[in-house]
């Protein structure tokens, strides 16, 4: 395998999880309503889930992500 192919494979392997996550999220949001998700998780646990998501999002604001 040439260096060009190895580099391309490395980029594809790096971006594939992000694309898969986005596609699965879109499919989830199309077929399952937010009310169904909250009913499945429960109201109290939904608050915990929202806090965790907000906390992780806030961490990316204050931390430098190496690209």
MOBELHU-V466026 format. One record per backbone hydrogen bond with DSSP energy under -0.5 kcal/mol. CO is the residue of the C=O (numbers start at 0). NH is the residue of the N-H. Records with the same first field share a line. If there is no record, write none. Layout:
# MOBELHU-V466026
CO->NH  NH
This chain:
# MOBELHU-V466026
1->5
2->6
3->7
4->8
5->9
6->10
7->11
8->12
9->13
10->14
11->15
12->16
14->18
15->19
16->20
17->21
18->22
19->23
20->24
21->25
22->26
23->27
24->28
25->29
26->30
27->31
32->36
33->37
34->38
35->39
36->40
37->41
41->45
42->46
43->47
44->48
45->49
46->50
47->51
48->52
49->53
50->54
51->55
52->56
53->57
54->58
55->59
56->60
57->60  61
58->62
62->64
63->65
